[in-house]
Amino acid sequence: MNKIALRQIKLDIHKIINMNMSKKDWGKIYTIFTHQSVTVTLQMTSFNFLKDKATFLFNINSIKNEDEFSCEDVIEYERKHMTLNFFKNYINRKLITIINYHIERKLRGEASIKYSDLYHMYGTITDEEIIDCDFEEELEQANNLPQSIKEDTLDLIRNKVRDSLNEKYNHLVDEYEENNKIDNEDIYSFLDSIKIKEDDKE
């Protein structure tokens, strides 16, 4: 278990909906998790009367080692079809998914900068590179086509060549993502805590 415990605020979702509907708390932001530098908030943004469905915006924020981590997503609660326990677990799963997605994006962004010299853009593909990638025959055939379809055919060839030339780049980006972490250990600790709580509920 983590030494610094996850603090989960009791979530009375029915009360939140009723307070919003009475306009007493419309737009109020509720803190539902705190863990080290991580804070997760929830805010009701709309309610569909026909479907008896509330839409919430949740926001995740953390600043650690001068690294700012921030992301948000929406989640819907249907009162007729969801129990409170199901919704709470649903929030946990949503949090895990969105945090992992943003970690992946952040790491792939770092890798794309690190290996930018290896990336080949579509617009820079030359005939020489097309030939080097064993598309010489296709290039000759395309150049002999009527002008009306020639460019579209050349575009297809350039796309194939770009994918071939970027294999090393893509491999290095994947490897970087797999072997590195963002500079915010609190986010990983929070993820572990959420997973532990999910395991405890099963």
Order of alpha helices (4+ residues) and beta strands (2+ residues): beta-alpha-beta-beta-beta-beta-alpha-alpha-alpha-alpha-alpha-alpha
